[in-house]
Amino acid sequence: MNFSDPQLEECYVRKFTLAAGFSGEMRQVCALIAVHDFFQMMEGPHSARVHETIDHLRSPNLRGGLRDWYRHCGVKLTPVEIEFREQLSRLTRENLEYNDMPVNP
């Protein structure tokens, strides 16, 4: 994954290493969400670093990992995490909400 900011990339690599035990895509999503949360807390929602993490999260090549991430989290999300999921759903134009109801054929 390529980043425009070296500090952002360094933080991502650290978080990616800590996300052992997940598939490659889910590790990327886990690391990106952790980096997003960190820089949003430190720099605010309008930070260029925050926007770059969102751009990576909404990229088509991570869509499967993003869906899997929210399936894995299920209903164990805080209100802030739910709002972020809804924001990503709007940006990707895809419902990322966990739904354990079986789909009718």
N, CA, C and O atoms as CSV, one atom per row, in Angstrom:
chain,resi,resn,atom,element,x,y,z
A,1,MET,N,N,0.852,-1.162,0.000
A,1,MET,CA,C,0.000,0.000,0.000
A,1,MET,C,C,0.902,1.230,0.000
A,1,MET,O,O,1.862,1.314,0.766
A,2,ASN,N,N,0.585,2.157,-0.849
A,2,ASN,CA,C,1.381,3.376,-0.971
A,2,ASN,C,C,0.680,4.554,-0.297
A,2,ASN,O,O,-0.519,4.768,-0.478
A,3,PHE,N,N,1.446,5.308,0.480
A,3,PHE,CA,C,0.932,6.481,1.170
A,3,PHE,C,C,1.722,7.700,0.725
A,3,PHE,O,O,2.896,7.588,0.373
A,4,SER,N,N,1.092,8.847,0.740
A,4,SER,CA,C,1.768,10.086,0.378
A,4,SER,C,C,2.536,10.675,1.554
A,4,SER,O,O,3.393,11.539,1.366
A,5,ASP,N,N,2.236,10.216,2.762
A,5,ASP,CA,C,2.829,10.768,3.973
A,5,ASP,C,C,3.648,9.686,4.692
A,5,ASP,O,O,3.098,8.640,5.039
A,6,PRO,N,N,4.948,9.914,4.923
A,6,PRO,CA,C,5.778,8.890,5.573
A,6,PRO,C,C,5.317,8.540,6.991
A,6,PRO,O,O,5.417,7.383,7.398
A,7,GLN,N,N,4.818,9.513,7.741
A,7,GLN,CA,C,4.345,9.236,9.096
A,7,GLN,C,C,3.097,8.352,9.065
A,7,GLN,O,O,2.930,7.469,9.906
A,8,LEU,N,N,2.244,8.595,8.107
A,8,LEU,CA,C,1.050,7.778,7.934
A,8,LEU,C,C,1.447,6.347,7.586
A,8,LEU,O,O,0.899,5.395,8.143
A,9,GLU,N,N,2.383,6.197,6.680
A,9,GLU,CA,C,2.844,4.866,6.286
A,9,GLU,C,C,3.488,4.128,7.454
A,9,GLU,O,O,3.250,2.934,7.638
A,10,GLU,N,N,4.298,4.823,8.240
A,10,GLU,CA,C,4.950,4.211,9.399
A,10,GLU,C,C,3.914,3.706,10.405
A,10,GLU,O,O,4.036,2.599,10.929
A,11,CYS,N,N,2.917,4.508,10.664
A,11,CYS,CA,C,1.847,4.123,11.585
A,11,CYS,C,C,1.087,2.919,11.038
A,11,CYS,O,O,0.772,1.991,11.783
A,12,TYR,N,N,0.794,2.932,9.745
A,12,TYR,CA,C,0.084,1.826,9.106
A,12,TYR,C,C,0.880,0.526,9.238
A,12,TYR,O,O,0.312,-0.509,9.585
A,13,VAL,N,N,2.176,0.565,8.967
A,13,VAL,CA,C,3.014,-0.641,9.036
A,13,VAL,C,C,2.991,-1.214,10.453
A,13,VAL,O,O,2.899,-2.428,10.635
A,14,ARG,N,N,3.076,-0.332,11.460
A,14,ARG,CA,C,3.012,-0.798,12.853
A,14,ARG,C,C,1.683,-1.480,13.152
A,14,ARG,O,O,1.648,-2.558,13.745
A,15,LYS,N,N,0.590,-0.844,12.738
A,15,LYS,CA,C,-0.741,-1.402,13.011
A,15,LYS,C,C,-0.965,-2.691,12.217
A,15,LYS,O,O,-1.593,-3.625,12.715
A,16,PHE,N,N,-0.456,-2.742,10.992
A,16,PHE,CA,C,-0.596,-3.945,10.169
A,16,PHE,C,C,0.104,-5.125,10.833
A,16,PHE,O,O,-0.423,-6.237,10.841
A,17,THR,N,N,1.281,-4.887,11.385
A,17,THR,CA,C,2.041,-5.943,12.062
A,17,THR,C,C,1.273,-6.470,13.273
A,17,THR,O,O,1.303,-7.667,13.561
A,18,LEU,N,N,0.594,-5.584,13.971
A,18,LEU,CA,C,-0.161,-5.982,15.164
A,18,LEU,C,C,-1.445,-6.741,14.830
A,18,LEU,O,O,-2.017,-7.398,15.699
A,19,ALA,N,N,-1.896,-6.657,13.595
A,19,ALA,CA,C,-3.169,-7.270,13.206
A,19,ALA,C,C,-2.996,-8.716,12.740
A,19,ALA,O,O,-3.715,-9.174,11.852
A,20,ALA,N,N,-2.063,-9.418,13.326
A,20,ALA,CA,C,-1.838,-10.828,12.964
A,20,ALA,C,C,-3.080,-11.651,13.280
A,20,ALA,O,O,-3.833,-11.322,14.196
A,21,GLY,N,N,-3.286,-12.707,12.528
A,21,GLY,CA,C,-4.413,-13.588,12.780
A,21,GLY,C,C,-5.590,-13.360,11.854
A,21,GLY,O,O,-6.556,-14.122,11.886
A,22,PHE,N,N,-5.529,-12.334,11.036
A,22,PHE,CA,C,-6.580,-12.050,10.061
A,22,PHE,C,C,-6.045,-12.329,8.661
A,22,PHE,O,O,-4.838,-12.476,8.466
A,23,SER,N,N,-6.943,-12.400,7.697
A,23,SER,CA,C,-6.531,-12.513,6.302
A,23,SER,C,C,-5.801,-11.233,5.897
A,23,SER,O,O,-5.874,-10.227,6.602
A,24,GLY,N,N,-5.109,-11.269,4.779
A,24,GLY,CA,C,-4.360,-10.109,4.314
A,24,GLY,C,C,-5.212,-8.867,4.160
A,24,GLY,O,O,-4.839,-7.793,4.631
A,25,GLU,N,N,-6.366,-9.006,3.494
A,25,GLU,CA,C,-7.258,-7.856,3.306
A,25,GLU,C,C,-7.792,-7.344,4.632
A,25,GLU,O,O,-7.861,-6.135,4.851
A,26,MET,N,N,-8.171,-8.261,5.521
A,26,MET,CA,C,-8.699,-7.820,6.818
A,26,MET,C,C,-7.613,-7.158,7.659
A,26,MET,O,O,-7.900,-6.234,8.419
A,27,ARG,N,N,-6.371,-7.618,7.533
A,27,ARG,CA,C,-5.267,-6.958,8.239
A,27,ARG,C,C,-5.104,-5.531,7.733
A,27,ARG,O,O,-4.875,-4.612,8.519
A,28,GLN,N,N,-5.221,-5.348,6.424
A,28,GLN,CA,C,-5.113,-4.006,5.857
A,28,GLN,C,C,-6.226,-3.116,6.390
A,28,GLN,O,O,-5.980,-1.981,6.798
A,29,VAL,N,N,-7.452,-3.635,6.385
A,29,VAL,CA,C,-8.600,-2.864,6.869
A,29,VAL,C,C,-8.439,-2.554,8.354
A,29,VAL,O,O,-8.667,-1.422,8.779
A,30,CYS,N,N,-8.055,-3.531,9.129
A,30,CYS,CA,C,-7.854,-3.328,10.572
A,30,CYS,C,C,-6.815,-2.235,10.809
A,30,CYS,O,O,-7.027,-1.339,11.626
A,31,ALA,N,N,-5.695,-2.311,10.096
A,31,ALA,CA,C,-4.631,-1.313,10.257
A,31,ALA,C,C,-5.103,0.068,9.812
A,31,ALA,O,O,-4.832,1.065,10.482
A,32,LEU,N,N,-5.803,0.129,8.693
A,32,LEU,CA,C,-6.287,1.421,8.200
A,32,LEU,C,C,-7.288,2.059,9.154
A,32,LEU,O,O,-7.249,3.269,9.378
A,33,ILE,N,N,-8.177,1.260,9.711
A,33,ILE,CA,C,-9.152,1.805,10.656
A,33,ILE,C,C,-8.438,2.303,11.916
A,33,ILE,O,O,-8.783,3.359,12.445
A,34,ALA,N,N,-7.456,1.555,12.394
A,34,ALA,CA,C,-6.700,1.982,13.575
A,34,ALA,C,C,-5.943,3.280,13.298
A,34,ALA,O,O,-5.905,4.175,14.142
A,35,VAL,N,N,-5.342,3.378,12.113
A,35,VAL,CA,C,-4.611,4.588,11.734
A,35,VAL,C,C,-5.583,5.759,11.585
A,35,VAL,O,O,-5.299,6.873,12.025
A,36,HIS,N,N,-6.724,5.497,10.964
A,36,HIS,CA,C,-7.752,6.533,10.825
A,36,HIS,C,C,-8.155,7.065,12.196
A,36,HIS,O,O,-8.182,8.276,12.415
A,37,ASP,N,N,-8.466,6.160,13.111
A,37,ASP,CA,C,-8.902,6.563,14.445
A,37,ASP,C,C,-7.821,7.385,15.158
A,37,ASP,O,O,-8.127,8.385,15.808
A,38,PHE,N,N,-6.566,6.963,15.035
A,38,PHE,CA,C,-5.465,7.665,15.684
A,38,PHE,C,C,-5.331,9.094,15.147
A,38,PHE,O,O,-5.299,10.055,15.916
A,39,PHE,N,N,-5.255,9.220,13.823
A,39,PHE,CA,C,-5.054,10.548,13.262
A,39,PHE,C,C,-6.298,11.434,13.386
A,39,PHE,O,O,-6.177,12.657,13.457
A,40,GLN,N,N,-7.470,10.842,13.412
A,40,GLN,CA,C,-8.667,11.653,13.647
A,40,GLN,C,C,-8.644,12.210,15.060
A,40,GLN,O,O,-9.006,13.365,15.284
A,41,MET,N,N,-8.219,11.392,16.009
A,41,MET,CA,C,-8.135,11.846,17.391
A,41,MET,C,C,-7.061,12.935,17.532
A,41,MET,O,O,-7.270,13.922,18.239
A,42,MET,N,N,-5.920,12.760,16.867
A,42,MET,CA,C,-4.802,13.692,17.009
A,42,MET,C,C,-4.965,14.972,16.177
A,42,MET,O,O,-4.581,16.057,16.614
A,43,GLU,N,N,-5.543,14.832,14.965
A,43,GLU,CA,C,-5.550,15.955,14.032
A,43,GLU,C,C,-6.940,16.433,13.631
A,43,GLU,O,O,-7.079,17.489,13.014
A,44,GLY,N,N,-7.952,15.677,13.972
A,44,GLY,CA,C,-9.311,16.061,13.626
A,44,GLY,C,C,-9.784,15.441,12.311
A,44,GLY,O,O,-8.987,14.903,11.543
A,45,PRO,N,N,-11.079,15.524,12.068
A,45,PRO,CA,C,-11.675,14.838,10.917
A,45,PRO,C,C,-11.287,15.422,9.561
A,45,PRO,O,O,-11.474,14.763,8.538
A,46,HIS,N,N,-10.757,16.630,9.530
A,46,HIS,CA,C,-10.415,17.259,8.252
A,46,HIS,C,C,-8.944,17.088,7.883
A,46,HIS,O,O,-8.469,17.673,6.910
A,47,SER,N,N,-8.236,16.295,8.658
A,47,SER,CA,C,-6.826,16.038,8.413
A,47,SER,C,C,-6.620,15.329,7.071
A,47,SER,O,O,-7.400,14.454,6.694
A,48,ALA,N,N,-5.574,15.715,6.368
A,48,ALA,CA,C,-5.234,15.045,5.102
A,48,ALA,C,C,-4.930,13.571,5.339
A,48,ALA,O,O,-5.234,12.734,4.489
A,49,ARG,N,N,-4.341,13.248,6.470
A,49,ARG,CA,C,-4.035,11.845,6.789
A,49,ARG,C,C,-5.320,11.046,6.995
A,49,ARG,O,O,-5.426,9.901,6.555
A,50,VAL,N,N,-6.277,11.651,7.658
A,50,VAL,CA,C,-7.572,10.989,7.861
A,50,VAL,C,C,-8.235,10.728,6.506
A,50,VAL,O,O,-8.762,9.643,6.260
A,51,HIS,N,N,-8.203,11.722,5.645
A,51,HIS,CA,C,-8.823,11.563,4.323
A,51,HIS,C,C,-8.105,10.516,3.489
A,51,HIS,O,O,-8.743,9.791,2.726
A,52,GLU,N,N,-6.790,10.427,3.622
A,52,GLU,CA,C,-6.064,9.413,2.856
A,52,GLU,C,C,-6.417,8.008,3.331
A,52,GLU,O,O,-6.537,7.096,2.513
A,53,THR,N,N,-6.585,7.817,4.643
A,53,THR,CA,C,-6.983,6.489,5.120
A,53,THR,C,C,-8.377,6.132,4.608
A,53,THR,O,O,-8.628,4.982,4.246
A,54,ILE,N,N,-9.274,7.096,4.575
A,54,ILE,CA,C,-10.621,6.844,4.052
A,54,ILE,C,C,-10.547,6.478,2.570
A,54,ILE,O,O,-11.249,5.573,2.119
A,55,ASP,N,N,-9.712,7.169,1.824
A,55,ASP,CA,C,-9.553,6.847,0.400
A,55,ASP,C,C,-9.086,5.410,0.207
A,55,ASP,O,O,-9.579,4.706,-0.674
A,56,HIS,N,N,-8.142,4.979,1.028
A,56,HIS,CA,C,-7.670,3.590,0.929
A,56,HIS,C,C,-8.774,2.611,1.320
A,56,HIS,O,O,-8.958,1.586,0.663
A,57,LEU,N,N,-9.510,2.923,2.392
A,57,LEU,CA,C,-10.572,2.021,2.852
A,57,LEU,C,C,-11.686,1.861,1.821
A,57,LEU,O,O,-12.284,0.790,1.715
A,58,ARG,N,N,-11.965,2.904,1.073
A,58,ARG,CA,C,-13.071,2.812,0.115
A,58,ARG,C,C,-12.624,2.325,-1.255
A,58,ARG,O,O,-13.436,2.258,-2.178
A,59,SER,N,N,-11.356,1.986,-1.402
A,59,SER,CA,C,-10.862,1.521,-2.691
A,59,SER,C,C,-11.469,0.153,-3.026
A,59,SER,O,O,-11.684,-0.666,-2.131
A,60,PRO,N,N,-11.741,-0.092,-4.295
A,60,PRO,CA,C,-12.370,-1.362,-4.707
A,60,PRO,C,C,-11.575,-2.606,-4.312
A,60,PRO,O,O,-12.167,-3.647,-4.031
A,61,ASN,N,N,-10.249,-2.515,-4.287
A,61,ASN,CA,C,-9.470,-3.706,-3.964
A,61,ASN,C,C,-9.542,-4.085,-2.483
A,61,ASN,O,O,-9.114,-5.180,-2.118
A,62,LEU,N,N,-10.066,-3.222,-1.630
A,62,LEU,CA,C,-10.247,-3.561,-0.217
A,62,LEU,C,C,-11.706,-3.784,0.161
A,62,LEU,O,O,-12.014,-4.015,1.330
A,63,ARG,N,N,-12.593,-3.717,-0.804
A,63,ARG,CA,C,-14.024,-3.826,-0.506
A,63,ARG,C,C,-14.367,-5.155,0.168
A,63,ARG,O,O,-15.140,-5.175,1.125
A,64,GLY,N,N,-13.808,-6.254,-0.314
A,64,GLY,CA,C,-14.080,-7.551,0.316
A,64,GLY,C,C,-13.588,-7.588,1.750
A,64,GLY,O,O,-14.290,-8.088,2.629
A,65,GLY,N,N,-12.408,-7.073,2.000
A,65,GLY,CA,C,-11.872,-7.018,3.356
A,65,GLY,C,C,-12.688,-6.122,4.260
A,65,GLY,O,O,-12.846,-6.405,5.447
A,66,LEU,N,N,-13.207,-5.042,3.704
A,66,LEU,CA,C,-14.047,-4.132,4.480
A,66,LEU,C,C,-15.360,-4.806,4.870
A,66,LEU,O,O,-15.804,-4.702,6.014
A,67,ARG,N,N,-15.974,-5.494,3.919
A,67,ARG,CA,C,-17.206,-6.242,4.236
A,67,ARG,C,C,-16.930,-7.301,5.297
A,67,ARG,O,O,-17.693,-7.442,6.253
A,68,ASP,N,N,-15.825,-8.055,5.126
A,68,ASP,CA,C,-15.461,-9.099,6.092
A,68,ASP,C,C,-15.198,-8.507,7.471
A,68,ASP,O,O,-15.560,-9.096,8.490
A,69,TRP,N,N,-14.562,-7.333,7.495
A,69,TRP,CA,C,-14.263,-6.684,8.772
A,69,TRP,C,C,-15.548,-6.392,9.544
A,69,TRP,O,O,-15.646,-6.681,10.736
A,70,TYR,N,N,-16.520,-5.820,8.859
A,70,TYR,CA,C,-17.766,-5.483,9.548
A,70,TYR,C,C,-18.595,-6.722,9.870
A,70,TYR,O,O,-19.349,-6.714,10.843
A,71,ARG,N,N,-18.475,-7.781,9.082
A,71,ARG,CA,C,-19.118,-9.054,9.452
A,71,ARG,C,C,-18.459,-9.611,10.703
A,71,ARG,O,O,-19.144,-10.113,11.594
A,72,HIS,N,N,-17.151,-9.530,10.777
A,72,HIS,CA,C,-16.395,-10.035,11.929
A,72,HIS,C,C,-16.761,-9.252,13.198
A,72,HIS,O,O,-16.930,-9.837,14.267
A,73,CYS,N,N,-16.880,-7.938,13.068
A,73,CYS,CA,C,-17.218,-7.095,14.224
A,73,CYS,C,C,-18.640,-7.330,14.684
A,73,CYS,O,O,-18.951,-7.234,15.872
A,74,GLY,N,N,-19.509,-7.641,13.718
A,74,GLY,CA,C,-20.902,-7.906,14.047
A,74,GLY,C,C,-21.559,-6.746,14.756
A,74,GLY,O,O,-21.499,-5.608,14.290
A,75,VAL,N,N,-22.175,-7.026,15.866
A,75,VAL,CA,C,-22.930,-6.013,16.599
A,75,VAL,C,C,-22.112,-5.396,17.734
A,75,VAL,O,O,-22.660,-4.656,18.551
A,76,LYS,N,N,-20.820,-5.686,17.799
A,76,LYS,CA,C,-19.977,-5.201,18.895
A,76,LYS,C,C,-19.311,-3.876,18.542
A,76,LYS,O,O,-18.108,-3.718,18.753
A,77,LEU,N,N,-20.053,-2.943,18.019
A,77,LEU,CA,C,-19.495,-1.647,17.626
A,77,LEU,C,C,-19.994,-0.546,18.558
A,77,LEU,O,O,-21.132,-0.568,19.024
A,78,THR,N,N,-19.116,0.407,18.811
A,78,THR,CA,C,-19.507,1.578,19.589
A,78,THR,C,C,-20.283,2.529,18.678
A,78,THR,O,O,-20.242,2.372,17.458
A,79,PRO,N,N,-20.980,3.502,19.236
A,79,PRO,CA,C,-21.679,4.477,18.397
A,79,PRO,C,C,-20.747,5.204,17.405
A,79,PRO,O,O,-21.144,5.475,16.272
A,80,VAL,N,N,-19.528,5.513,17.825
A,80,VAL,CA,C,-18.569,6.173,16.935
A,80,VAL,C,C,-18.188,5.238,15.779
A,80,VAL,O,O,-18.086,5.671,14.631
A,81,GLU,N,N,-17.981,3.958,16.091
A,81,GLU,CA,C,-17.645,2.984,15.049
A,81,GLU,C,C,-18.815,2.767,14.087
A,81,GLU,O,O,-18.616,2.567,12.889
A,82,ILE,N,N,-20.017,2.806,14.616
A,82,ILE,CA,C,-21.201,2.671,13.760
A,82,ILE,C,C,-21.307,3.860,12.821
A,82,ILE,O,O,-21.613,3.691,11.640
A,83,GLU,N,N,-21.060,5.063,13.330
A,83,GLU,CA,C,-21.102,6.257,12.479
A,83,GLU,C,C,-20.043,6.185,11.380
A,83,GLU,O,O,-20.308,6.572,10.242
A,84,PHE,N,N,-18.846,5.694,11.710
A,84,PHE,CA,C,-17.794,5.569,10.706
A,84,PHE,C,C,-18.191,4.524,9.655
A,84,PHE,O,O,-17.969,4.724,8.461
A,85,ARG,N,N,-18.775,3.418,10.105
A,85,ARG,CA,C,-19.249,2.401,9.160
A,85,ARG,C,C,-20.295,2.992,8.226
A,85,ARG,O,O,-20.276,2.727,7.024
A,86,GLU,N,N,-21.205,3.789,8.769
A,86,GLU,CA,C,-22.230,4.424,7.940
A,86,GLU,C,C,-21.616,5.416,6.959
A,86,GLU,O,O,-22.059,5.518,5.815
A,87,GLN,N,N,-20.596,6.147,7.405
A,87,GLN,CA,C,-19.895,7.065,6.507
A,87,GLN,C,C,-19.248,6.289,5.356
A,87,GLN,O,O,-19.365,6.682,4.195
A,88,LEU,N,N,-18.567,5.190,5.680
A,88,LEU,CA,C,-17.946,4.375,4.636
A,88,LEU,C,C,-19.003,3.760,3.717
A,88,LEU,O,O,-18.779,3.634,2.513
A,89,SER,N,N,-20.141,3.381,4.273
A,89,SER,CA,C,-21.234,2.840,3.450
A,89,SER,C,C,-21.711,3.879,2.440
A,89,SER,O,O,-21.943,3.565,1.273
A,90,ARG,N,N,-21.853,5.107,2.900
A,90,ARG,CA,C,-22.270,6.170,1.975
A,90,ARG,C,C,-21.222,6.405,0.892
A,90,ARG,O,O,-21.561,6.552,-0.282
A,91,LEU,N,N,-19.963,6.440,1.281
A,91,LEU,CA,C,-18.888,6.714,0.333
A,91,LEU,C,C,-18.693,5.591,-0.682
A,91,LEU,O,O,-18.369,5.842,-1.843
A,92,THR,N,N,-18.892,4.351,-0.233
A,92,THR,CA,C,-18.715,3.210,-1.134
A,92,THR,C,C,-20.004,2.842,-1.857
A,92,THR,O,O,-20.006,2.036,-2.787
A,93,ARG,N,N,-21.106,3.452,-1.406
A,93,ARG,CA,C,-22.434,3.128,-1.941
A,93,ARG,C,C,-22.746,1.644,-1.795
A,93,ARG,O,O,-23.317,1.003,-2.677
A,94,GLU,N,N,-22.344,1.137,-0.645
A,94,GLU,CA,C,-22.562,-0.272,-0.325
A,94,GLU,C,C,-22.931,-0.381,1.140
A,94,GLU,O,O,-22.326,0.284,1.981
A,95,ASN,N,N,-23.909,-1.206,1.457
A,95,ASN,CA,C,-24.323,-1.399,2.838
A,95,ASN,C,C,-23.310,-2.288,3.543
A,95,ASN,O,O,-23.207,-3.478,3.247
A,96,LEU,N,N,-22.565,-1.710,4.474
A,96,LEU,CA,C,-21.558,-2.469,5.216
A,96,LEU,C,C,-22.076,-2.911,6.577
A,96,LEU,O,O,-21.326,-3.454,7.388
A,97,GLU,N,N,-23.353,-2.678,6.821
A,97,GLU,CA,C,-23.945,-3.036,8.106
A,97,GLU,C,C,-24.014,-4.545,8.253
A,97,GLU,O,O,-24.372,-5.262,7.319
A,98,TYR,N,N,-23.664,-5.014,9.448
A,98,TYR,CA,C,-23.751,-6.433,9.754
A,98,TYR,C,C,-25.217,-6.838,9.757
A,98,TYR,O,O,-26.065,-6.166,10.345
A,99,ASN,N,N,-25.495,-7.942,9.093
A,99,ASN,CA,C,-26.861,-8.446,9.046
A,99,ASN,C,C,-26.804,-9.958,9.174
A,99,ASN,O,O,-26.351,-10.648,8.260
A,100,ASP,N,N,-27.266,-10.479,10.315
A,100,ASP,CA,C,-27.198,-11.928,10.510
A,100,ASP,C,C,-28.472,-12.639,10.062
A,100,ASP,O,O,-28.632,-13.841,10.272
A,101,MET,N,N,-29.362,-11.892,9.450
A,101,MET,CA,C,-30.585,-12.502,8.930
A,101,MET,C,C,-30.261,-13.283,7.656
A,101,MET,O,O,-29.536,-12.779,6.798
A,102,PRO,N,N,-30.777,-14.488,7.517
A,102,PRO,CA,C,-30.525,-15.246,6.291
A,102,PRO,C,C,-31.188,-14.556,5.091
A,102,PRO,O,O,-32.251,-13.947,5.206
A,103,VAL,N,N,-30.536,-14.672,3.963
A,103,VAL,CA,C,-31.060,-14.073,2.743
A,103,VAL,C,C,-31.984,-15.068,2.074
A,103,VAL,O,O,-31.633,-16.236,1.913
A,104,ASN,N,N,-33.179,-14.606,1.680
A,104,ASN,CA,C,-34.118,-15.486,0.977
A,104,ASN,C,C,-33.683,-15.663,-0.466
A,104,ASN,O,O,-33.298,-14.691,-1.116
A,105,PRO,N,N,-33.735,-16.892,-0.982
A,105,PRO,CA,C,-33.346,-17.107,-2.381
A,105,PRO,C,C,-34.315,-16.516,-3.366
A,105,PRO,O,O,-34.109,-16.624,-4.575
